[in-house]
Amino acid sequence: MHLRLPTSISEAQECLAEGAVPIGGATLVWATWQRDGFPELAVSLRELPEANVIGSGTVGAAVILSRIDDRVPDVLRLAAATVGTGAVRRAATVGGNIVGSALRCLLPAALVLDARATVLDAEGVHETDLAEVVAKRPVLLALHWREPIASAYRKLPAEAGGPPPLVVTSALHSGDGEGHGDGDGDGDGGAGGDRVRVRVAVRDGYEVVSGTTACAADCAGTLEALRATALGDLPAAAWEVVRPQITGLLGRRGER
């Protein structure tokens, strides 16, 4: 297998045009390649500057999970810190997790940040939403978002070899600017004006469900509004985690 390490967008496009198979940290594909055979040509973005950024409002697809720290919101930092073992986190990348993994451990966190994706295809670089990233699995260059007021993350314990653990993520967003749009099908993308909004995403099994609403005057009203979104179909066990998480977040709504 010949591994290409482009240092520019044009070089990366050339690799893709030649049929190179994109890899992240190769933590997900190595065993499959050992069993089924290695591709003739692969491409890694680890030398591409656009894929290695990390800072306020952005993280590159080639950033390894162990590098994700307090430069990003709590929800994303904590999600990265709970992926696999330390050895996995020192090799796995943001792009590999979101695009290549069936579990997509970082996806709920990215959804509550209302993140957008910068991707690379034959036509060049363009921006898209996470729904397209999940459906079409393009070459991800980076994620970017507007900083939340506060965010929260929880992964429940699970037995080894059993179903994926339940993950609950949430974030508060100020209404003092244009968001990226909801993308969760609940139809309230423009509601709320300058009111604080809350976004919630839950991984239940292999499915990720998300919803958003303007915060009500009290926690009960906010939870009721969230139940009117796609989150309403979640099992009771999930709501037992959502409820205290939202209560805690709403207590922080005056921080910014």
VEXVO-874770 format. One record per residue: z, x, y of N, C-alpha, C, O in turn. Coordinates in steps of 0.001 Angstrom, whole numbers, plus 500000, padded with zeros to 6 digits. Each point is the difference from the previous one (the first is absolute). Layout:
ZXYZXYZXYZXY
...
END
This chain:
500000500847498804500000499153501196500000500886501252500796500932500111
498313498768500813499957500718501268500674499144501067499602498859500234
501425501702500413500758499271501025499551500452501377500064501186500323
499483497871500484499590500279501378501158499677500938500719499019499808
499450501828501217501070499831500985499390500004501392500065501015500693
499348497879499732499352499960501317501008500169501131501161499605499891
498362500989501190500848500196501177499514499184501193500557500099501093
498412499100498698499484499135501067499516498691499393499746499914498798
500129499068502050499524498701499544498590500117499430499695499390498975
499446501387501677498622500128499518499954500649498620499203499604499151
501650501391500626500057500628498681500500499017498955499495499969498877
501488499234501487500526499005499064498919498987499639499879499616498836
499334499946502148498901499078499728498980500611499049499484499320499113
500232501944501072499058500676499118500509500000498560499236499788499058
502055500450500788500588499995498655499844498635499340499629499904498830
500654499052501923499884498654499456498549499680499656499724499364498983
499356501077501863498577499756499746499538500699498728499065499548499339
501592501548500324499660500740498784500683499433498766499823500511498894
500960498427501299500646499352498862501364500534499647500488499758498896
500147500968502017501329500536499727501014498868499854499963499013500735
500929501149498316501043499011499750501206500321500877500547501097499891
499891497983500979501161500280500852501285500051499179500216499183499106
500627501789501216501313500080499379501039500179501093499701500523501074
501508499043498651501097500254500919500777501203499481499537501137500085
501652498596499375500764501073499378499695500149498530500579500850499324
498493498313500164499578500005498592501117499608499046499868500197498793
501236499249501721501102499614499115499631498800499137500580499806498932
498458499386501518499637498797499264498812500201499068499866499292499001
499277501662501315498740500123499266499991501154499001499122500053499139
501819500858500956499932501197499182500060499676498504499210500525499215
501723498615500400500122499661498577498740499299499493499559500240498875
499865498893501958498767499314499614498866500982499826499225499891499050
500666501072501858498949501008499893500186500864498756499027500354499334
502210499982500357500253500793498801499565499251498744499542500602499029
500607498082501007499632499185498839498502499724499948499373500112498946
500054499523502216498610499523500025498988501026500492498793499779499900
501690501337500628499085501009500530500064500072501515500222498993500672
499583502193499853500091500231501435498648499756500675498955500267499409
501064499225501828498734499844500730499426501363500349500730500987500081
497968499062500124499370501269500372500399500441501402500127501194500273
500073497819500626500282500320501402501083499075500531499919498783499837
501099501794500801501078499223500611500191500483501430499600501108500357
501018498041500455500242500371501392501436499644500372500487498913499689
500171502013500975501353499784500519499966500115501511499250500807500549
501567498383500132500056500010501467501132500860500541500335499915501181
500255500910497963501196500728500433499733501030501091500946500459500642
497804499919499589499668500937501078499357499299501196499583500651500958
500341498025498982499347499232501066501040499622501055500935499263499685
498937501214501555501034499729501020500282498522500189501159499607500129
497804499566499891500191498563500238500834499326498916500587498944500236
499468501657498584500741499409498890501390500593499835500716499655499060
499672501241501851501293500675499868500939499760501176501031500663500115
498621498396500757500858499709501146501260499259499547499975499240499031
501098500989501668501222499223499799500780500029501305500264501066500556
500099497762499920500705499935501273500131498573500461499921499072499195
500280500744502092500230498676500560498794499097499763498924500231500552
501260498760498638498974498987499793498889500366499064499007499275499938
501101501832499312498899500360499106500468500911498875500950500769500147
498349499120498718500207500933498895498673500151499266499311499013499744
500334502218499919498742500272499336500044499729498517501065500030499384
497770499703500038499918499672498584500320501186499110500439499808498866
499355501416501612500261501184499183501436500501500127500364500988499363
500447498352501443501404500397500147500730499724498686499962498883499484
500705502145499978500762499784498774501289499249500328500544500125501097
499925499106497950501108499083500268501274500720500407500784499462500781
499442501745498706501220500723500354500017500452501455501056500371500513
497791499604500166499939500381501421500347498843500925500214500216501193
499846498579498296500238498837500847501473499947500373500862499891499128
499425500186502161501370500097500484500218499031501152499295498998500117
501691501302500740500354499051501058499004499967501153500274499378501026
498587501271498828498930499839500977499279498659499813499228499584500864
501019499756498030499415498684499736501128498982499902501154500394499836
498553498302500259501049498985499913500767500061498681499488500469498984
501755499042501060500880500040498835499349499398498761500126500545498904
499175498330501268499464499298498841499009500872499236499979499970498770
499209500799501928499023500866499341500665501251499431499654500456498910
501291500087501828500721501184499525500757499696498711499953500783499050
500741498088500916500784499641498814499110499643498824500330500306498855
498538499046501419499065499675498925499488501277499341499944500087498773
499683500901502033499494501262499455501069500725499201499705500637498988
501546499265501471501096500727499352500362499445498637500692500667499231
498853498120500448500355499390498720498853500017498991500122499417498923
498774501239501406498862500062499079500239501094498961500147501172500348
499891498447498392500052500964498913501149500994500097501077499688500508
498667501500498998500975501091500021499695500949501157498982499869500680
501918501082499525499761500987501041498704500767499775499281500304500951
500424500008497796498763500720499694498782499167500359499014500530500514
501044498170499218498892499112500354499828499940501507498881500088500505
502224499764500214499917499886501464499495501285500656499482499958501116
500661501172498212499493501262500549498505500178499734499400500974500454
500003498092498815498563500090499716499242498751500415498866500100500470
501732498725499368499322498738500299499762499855501498500781500492500814
498137498831499539499627499832501400500035498537500416500022499096499165
499981500698502131499963498641500554498758499255499511500096498864499536
498747501775500570498765499354499588499948499705498522499548498931499591
500914502016499598500008499776498561500879498846499610499670499242499088
501467500612501603500922498918499672499435498642500371500080499062499207
499352500816501981499536498695500461498665499614499366499788498837499658
499317502129500186498665499689499491499922500134498483499343499196499339
501323501813500106499812500287498586501047499451499059499759499938498795
501389499663501706501105499586499142500014498493499785499727499230500922
500592500356497858500155498571499724501275499462500640500069498823500353
500937502033499797501264499558500586499946499939501525500643499148500611
498584501764500009499860500030501465501360499893500686500247499078500778
500616501865498927501372499949500503500085499985501519500950499454500563
498067501139500105500028500053501464499365498780500654500143499805501207
499161499376498018499269498878500597500905498996500704499685499613501126
501435499935498270500846499049500738500470500551501342500037499278500997
500323502013499023500439500605501259498872500013501019500219499707501176
498585500629498385498857500022500917499693498607500533499622499848501162
500537499144498000499725498624500433500972499542501079499578499389500981
501702500891498861500948499526501020499875500791501289500438499536501052
498973501652498886499700500745501227498722499501500656499621500474501070
499709498559498282498720499470500484499004501138500155499256500065500979
500740500833498039499179501204500086498519499692499849499605499051499323
499601501764501316498552500010499830499612501305499320500749500976500040
498093499037499342499559501175499261498738500582500625499105499266500419
500838502051499636498763500701500327499416500489498684500667500714499251
498087498908500461499384500335498717498657500695500224499404499932501075
500151500737497866498745500731500044499059499452498940500386499848498841
498378499853501553498982499581499045498672500654500362499953500892500846
498979498669498521498688500626500215499540499897501447499254500856500476
501189498091500237499589499801501394500851500792500980499621500159501160
501510500332498392500878500739500882501417499470499981500440499403499017
500277500821502087501399499608500106500099498649500697499352499780501024
501449499320498432500256498748500694501396499491499681500649500468499064
499798498575501719501327499419499832499899498690499248499044499244500178
501936500489498983500013498748499249501442499588499735500939500696500386
499220498163498950501351499528499691500380500386498572499172500485499229
502092499288500440500495500406498691499420499152498875499885500466498867
499750498298501437499392499154498974498707500620499482499738499985498797
499459500558502106498752500638499584500276501288499243499290500323499047
501725500410501361500350501237499305500373499701498552499563500696499084
501241498270500716500432499648498644498828499485499173499877500335498822
499262498853501789498903499380499258498875500980499677499461499984498894
500182500870502070498813500847499842500303501459499668499101500744499610
502159499669500541500426501369499679499118501065500661499452500859499308
500407499096501995499195501031500682500770501312500072501145500085499555
498222500923501003500689501275500240500862499823501250499483499877501111
501806500113498699500932499797501102500244501312500722500291501021499378
499584498941501954500282501180500818501402499954500595500699501013500014
499722497813500484501310499905500641500392498541500185499160499101499977
502128500694500207500550498714500416500550500152501409500498501066500364
499414497872500429500619500039501323500542498630500352499501498990499504
501512500960501342500719498762500289500655500092501372500124501079500580
500295497757499926500815499950501214501462500041499584500410499248499116
500378501614501503501380500218499574500810498708500039499953499276500994
500789500426497944500837498793499985501315500223500744500377501132500304
500299497778499977501350500086500566500946500575498963500797500892500289
499101498579498494500846500440498890499308499600498704499140499119499990
501238501533498924499404499667498710501025500237498898501007500678500203
498719498751498626500950500109498889499255500018498676498885499491499883
501762501110499119499381500162498680501074499915498930501112500500500169
498530498850498713500887500008498837499179499889498731499115499152499884
501192501717499168499411499922498660501140499748499021500974500752499971
498907498201499232501035499689499028499892500904498776498909500472499679
502194499774499641499944500793498767499164499286498947499893498774500002
499520502005499103499202499428498913500092500905498787500191501211500120
499667498176498698500050500773498770498722500799499819498908499522500306
501236501697499195498836500841499730499100499323498970500473499518498971
498235500453501314499051499382499093499877498502500151499176499374499334
501644500034501543499948498565500213499090499647501158499219500834500459
500877497922500021499178499577501140500323500836501240501103500536500114
497948499579500811500270500741501232501177499397500752500157498779500014
500665502043500604501154499474500737499578499193501223498975500276500624
501831498730499703499769499193501193500198500866501239500975500745500096
498100499154500846500088500738501255499920499003501148499107499152500027
501821500945500919500006499137501182499967500877501242500836500887500166
498194498858500704499865500747501246499898499031501164499543498869499835
500880501568501331499911499135501179499995500855501260500438501151499991
499060498267501089499972500710501285499978498993501132499403498928499894
501258501439501191499973499214501231499002500631500964499966501220500163
499229497943500469499018500478500965500153499261501317500185498783500018
499738501951501084500023499352501304498665499326500239498989500390499416
501003498595501446498768499285500294499346500456501283499152499299500551
501245501905499945499515500446501306498713500806499875499861501054500619
499215498460498594498735500705499850499185499375498903500483499126499281
498289501311500584499135499462498969500329500631498667500023501225499876
500235497935499113500206500509498657498673500204499322498939499839500603
501137500521498129498797500231499227499500498738499330498919500008499409
501838498908500665499613498789499284500749499922498700500339501026499411
499928497755500127500864499818498861499371500390498678500565500795499249
498245498639500457499355500347498757500707499491498771499683500433498892
501300498628501268500719499510498839499746498530499743500635499398499133
498440500019501613499561498654499689500945498893500394499822498863499561
501207501435501276500919498917500338499624499319501302500664499051500415
498279501418500236499429499254501110500745500039501297499694499213500895
501299501693499259500765500004501243499795501274500797500880500417500754
497950500206499079499768501300500618500195500032501493500435501025500525
499265497900500191500124500064501444501245499324500532500218499983501212
500608499458497910501169499265500452501089500960500450500029501167499609
500853498320501212501198500746500323499975500672501358501058500360500514
497759499825500096499937500588501325500736501326500051499702500920499237
501293499174501697500732501249500127501270499999499167500858500863500185
499276498185498901501187499935499158499959501088498942498932500459499597
502259499946499959500099500961498915499533499334498711500325498845499728
498910501901499489499487499497498739500569500807498843500332501174500156
499776498198498702500455500688498801498911499913498943499397498947499796
500361502165499540499044500066498899500759500382498740500883500858500033
498770498503498856500644500265498709498917500188498953499014499263499987
501157501705499145499097500192498858500851500295498767500935500800500050
498729498549498859500775500125498764499062500363498860498970499353499805
501387501683499441499283500275498758500781499369498865501126500402499706
498266498603499656500599499298498876499094500241498794498922499412499915
501497501437499159499102500441498943498959500924500595500336500962500691
498401498749499043498915500804500569499385499335501230499065500535500596
501456498307499780499454499265501136500818500260501252501225500108499949
498078499991501179500669500163501291499699498772500848498839499657500220
502214499682500254499878498790500812500599500292501366501059500623500087
498281498937500987500519500268501340499910498759500878499232499077499731
501568500926501318499988498909500966500617500460501304500731500990500032
498982498302501037500542500348501310500265498745500803499344498975499814
501628501117501083500311498869500865500699500502501252500582501084500010
499354498112501047500817500269501185501453499722499646500300499040499291
500600501805501207501419499829499704500536498760500715499735499783501182
501017499418498084500646498826500579501290500429500692500348501181500017
500352497844500551501242500308500714501082500501499067500886500744500420
499054498856498315501001500444499036499314500428498710498801499793499812
501988500809499306499459500521498748499499498875499104498962500134499353
501771498760500607499599498896499141498617499476500371499182499709499127
500568500176502160498696499519500451498885500984499671498889499597499654
501410501689500456499001501019499673499677499985498513498835500091499614
502188499796499555499780499950498554499215498757499607499138500054499124
501159498836501521499256498768499721498525500169500342499132499545499256
500583501110501870498608500239500388499306500938499020498821499815499701
501890501180499799499418500908499018499687499282498696499015500318499332
501817498718500305499751499238498770498732499154500109499439499587498985
500119500160502219498769499232500189498750500864499842498885499479500016
501288501832499832498870500904499769499809500189498490500622499304499198
498532501623500433499773500292498578501265500478499304500077499968498772
500914500472501993501254500457499423500789498863499357500893500249499190
498789498524501158500734498853499471499926499861498497500866499364499398
498120501215499979499845499904498550500737501084499236499936500045498772
500761500827501939500746501054499323501165499419499203500542498962500380
499854501686498522501147499520499224501305500136500773500087500740500980
500915498538498564501297500007500678500590501403500086500656500336500986
499114500494497981500545501361500005499469500808501177500716500825500568
498032498934499795499430500714501138500648499538501301500302500819500869
499912497879499269500610499486501222501446500461500161500504500074501121
500162500233497778501363500529500088500015501377500657501027500427500527
497836500267499444499883501286500676499432499818501402500441500657500943
498581498448499194499392499761501305501040499524501013500020500468501138
500836498607498451500931499364500936500898501013500712499998500026501230
500769500807498063500855500957500724499207501060500763500459500506501023
498338499832498472499194500991500713499568499460501362500054500716501000
499520498028499038499590499408501266501201499818500927499892500199501210
501244499426498222501212499867500810500332501321500688500323500027501188
499596501071498055500278501311500575498999500389501075500378500545501037
498343499176498719498983500350500992500180499207501290499897500554501095
500370498157498774500130499176501202501193500429500845500014499785501212
500975500815498161501122500531500758499632501207500840500770500437500855
498029500103498888499549501201500737498876499673500983499388500915500552
500332497821499675498817499657500797500108500412501465498985500058500694
502205500226499782500136500415501390499940501502500197500246500490501102
499423500264497825500033501458500115498863500547500859500083501128500487
498858498090499703498854500537500747499409498959500920499029500278500704
END
